[in-house]
């Protein structure tokens, strides 16, 4: 590998090389306030870190992260490597993208604690589609804390039910919403635990969860300042399932306009 030539290629990109498998869309904020909401679509969930880092450069707001996922992608303490993170130049898009690609764990379950170490978010609220017994869920998903590089502590809290998450989220807290589409996948009983065999929940259930007038997104909509969407086709039962869930999200959130020049949030039913 000619590392000198690769370094030259990267230098010549003028700083606008997005990570592989990522798509950026822009929409007005889903409020009456002026401003832009960046929508980052990523193939593998850890690349959401790239969009989180870019958003953190805007110091006007310090949102909470609300992440909706089938898996606990928080990570473990060993995922936080201060030497790596302290030396990361977040303002350099290429460096930030390469870090998400090459330095975060490729198993996609270690990008939240590093984000908190860098103070990207105030706290994190994780909604899992876990069907465990409630007591077992509380034992296996206890509240965690992460100290950032300035010494401030951040909380990570886990939920099985959206109403409990919304109850704990402080009023008027700006929200960066993160959705892993494998949240809508369920095991295929005929295939066992075979990766890629998952089935999707019914369209009606997915639409109900994602509806901007529904019990989950409705109370969050006016507070959303950014959005990341992870396709994760391997955990959705394949690319067709992943794109089908994305299509429903596109229709429920953006009236089918995602990744167009006229991208806009869908209007509420009472507007």
C-alpha positions, 0 to 999 in steps of 0.5 A: 500500500502506497501510504504517501499516495493515499495521504496525497489523495486525502489532502486533495479532497479539500476536506469534503470527503464523507465516510463510505456508505453515508448520505447527507440530507437537509431539511428545515427544523421541524419547528417554526424556528428558522434553521436547518436540520441535518439528516445523516443516513448511515449504512453501519450505525457507528458512522452516526458518530461522524454526524454527531461530531459535526453537529457538536461544533454548533455550540448554541445547543447541547442536546440530549441523544434519544436513540432507538435501537434493537441493540445496546450500542452504548459500548464499554469503558474500554471503548473510550481511549482518551489518547485517541479522542483527545487528539481527534480534530473534529473540525476536520471532516476527513479525520472525523470520518476516518476515525468513525470508520477505522477507530470505533469498534466495527461491531457497531456497539461502542460509539455512544460512550466516546461521543459522551467523552467528547461532550457531544450530548448532555445525556443519552436515552436509549429505547430498546425493543427488548422483550425481556421480562421487566425485572431482567431488563432492569438488571441487564440495562442499568443506568450508566455514567460517562465522564467527559474530558472536562470532568462532567458526568453524563448519564445513559438510561435505558427503556423498554417503553417510550412513555417512561423515556418521555417522562424522564426527558427534561422539558424543552430539552433539545433532542438529537434523534438517532434511529437504527432501523433494526429496531423494527426487526424481529426474529424469524422462528423458522430460521432460528438465530441466523443473522440476516433472517430477521423479519420486519414488524408489520407496516402498521406497527412501524408507521405507528412508532414513526408517526409524527402524531404518535405517542413517541415522535409527537412529543419529540418533534418540536425539539428535534435538532438533528437526525441520524438513521442507520440502515443496518441491513444485516440486522434487518433481514436484508437490504429489502427489509432495511429499505422498506423500513426507510421508505416508511420513515421517509413517508412518515417524517418527510412525506417522501421528500428525503434526499431531494432539494425539497426535503421537508418535514411532514405536517401534523394532522392538525395543521 
